[in-house]
Amino acid sequence: LLAEEDIFVVHKKMDTAYFNSKSRELGLPIWKDEEMTKDIYDLMVCHEIAHALWTPLDMLESAAVRKINHSFVNIIEDARIERMVQDKYPGSVAVFNRGYNDLTAKDFFGIDGKDVSELNLIDRINLFFKKQKVEFSDEEKVWVKRVAETKTPDDVLNLSEELYVWMTENAPMEDEDGEEKTMSDPNGESGDEGETGEGDARAD
């Protein structure tokens, strides 16, 4: 009903949720009862039906053709569709707030004990839109504002491409050991064609 179409809903033992824009399948994870709270479940449903409503398959195909970084696209698209679903279904605002509180409590984002300020800009943007406490420089705040203002899939693709180039040219991407200062795939995605993850910033 929320997706306004006959999507396929499946439950699997996996780390997070996903929506496949090609097969129209929404996958929800099977977790232990004490880990999967009602609010986390509802958050994942709201997030994934937002992909069903507003993330077109040709957007993901265009990203691949243009060789735009997959994680950048997913993070910025997650911010866009979560804003849109909360506008469409006002009751989901509280669902997102409670759900992210529960995810934070179980350290779903894997940031307990870490210095979040050392993460690169795209990871911090991801965490910020997942209602985590993150700080930005004045220059970085311009990018955060632009992410918050995306309206169309083309906006997302163009901004993803532009931000990736800016970060490559301006932000140190490696630490002293030559290792990239970033979290694991922030959306926990398999990278299958047409598939978008939960966007949980671990993060679909």
N, C-alpha and C positions, 0 to 999 in steps of 0.2 A: 504493500500500500504506500509506504513512504517513497519508494523508488518509482512509483507510478507506471510499472510495467511488470511483466511476469519474469522476473529474474530468477535464476536458480540459486538457492541458498543451501550450502553444505557446511557441515561441522567436521573438522579434522584436528588431529593432534599436531599442532605446529606452534610457532612462537608468536605469531600475530595474525591479523586479519588481512584480507586482500579483496580486490575486485578485478575481475578479468573483463576488460571492455570488449573483447572479441567474442568470448563464449557467453558473456553476460552472467558469469558465475560469481556469487559473493561467498567468500569463505570465512568462517569464523572459527577461532581456535578452541580446542577442548583443553581446558586447564583444570587443575585441582579446584574443588569447590571453594576453598578458602582464598584462592588466588583470583578467581574470576568473580568479582563482585557484580551485582546487578548494574551498577553505574558504569563499570568498565565495559560490560557487554553492550549496554545501550549506547555508549560512546562509539564503540566500534561499528555498531549497526548504522548510526547516524553518519559516521565518517564515510563508510563504504557506499551507502545509498547516495551520498553526495557525489561520489565518483560516477555512480550509475547515471545520475541526473545531468552532470555537467562536464565530465571528462570524456571527450570523444576519442574514438579509436584513431582517427586520422591525426589527432594531436600527437599521440605517442609514436605513430609512424613517421610524422614530420620530424620529431625530435631525433629519431634514429637516422633518418636521411641526412639531417643537418649536423649529425654527430654532436649533439648537445649532451652534456653530461647528464646521465640518467638521474642521479641523486638530486642535482640542482632542480631539475624539472619537477620531480616528485615533491620536494620540500616546498617549492613556491606554489605548485598546484594545490597541495594540501592546505596551505594558508588561504588560498582563494576559495576552494570549495567548502571549507569549514565555515568561513564567513557567510557564504551563500546559503548553506543549509540552516544556519542559525537565523538568517533573515527570513527564510521560507517557513521554518518551523520554530517559532519563538520559544516554545517549551524546551527545545534542545539546548538552549543556552545554559540552563542549570545542569543538564545532563553532561555537557562538556566540562563544566566547572567541577562537578563531583567526580566524574570519571578520571579527569587528569589528576585530581587530588589523590585518588586511590592508586593510580599508576605511579605517582611520585612516591607515595608511602611504601610501595614495594620495589622502589628503585628500578622501575622498568626501563628508564633511560640510561641506567648504568653510570650515573654521575656522582654518586655518593663518594666522598673522599677525594674527588678530583677537583682541580682548579679549572672551573669552567672558562675562565678568562683566557686560558691557553688554547682552547679549541678554536678552530678557524671560523671565519665569519659565517659561512653557510650553515655550519653545525649550530652556532649560537642563534642564528635566525630561526632555525628549526626548533630549538628548545624554547625560544621566546614565544613562538606561536603555539607551543604546547603548554603554555602557562607556567614556564619555569623562570626562575630569577636569573636574568642575564643582563650584563652591562655592555654598552656600545660606545665607541668614540663618536664625536659629532659627525665625522665623515661617514662612519658606518650607519648612523641613524638615517641618513639619506636613503640607503639601500633598504633598510627596514621599512621605511615609509612607502617606498616604491612597491615592495612586496605586498604591503597591506592594501595598496590601491589597484592591484591587478584586477581586471574585469573579464577578460576574454582569454581563451587558450593561446591566442597569438601573443597577448601581453605576457603570459607566462613563459612561452618559448623565447621571446625576444629578451626578456629580462634575465632568464637563466643563462642565455648565451653571453649577454653583456656582463653580468656579474662574474661569470667564470673567467672571462678575459681580464676583468679588473682585478680579481683576486690573484690571478697568475702574475700580473704585472706589479701588483702593489703589496700583497700580503705574503709573508714568509710561509711557505707551504710545508717546509721540512724542519725538523729539529736538528740538534747538533750531530745526531747519529745518522742523519739522512733519512729519517723515517717521517712520514707524513703525520702532522698533528691533526688527526681527525678521528672521529669515532668510527665504529664499524658501519657498514651500509646503513644510513640513518633511517631507512624505511623497512629494513628487514625483508627485502624483496628477493624473489628468485630471479628476476630479470626476464621472465617469460614474456613472449610477445603479448602486448595488450594488457599486461597486468600491473596494477598499482597496489602498493602495500598499504598497511594501515596508517602509515605516516606517523609513526610513534616516536621517531627520533631516538632510537637506541644506540620512521624510523628505522608510511608503510612503509 
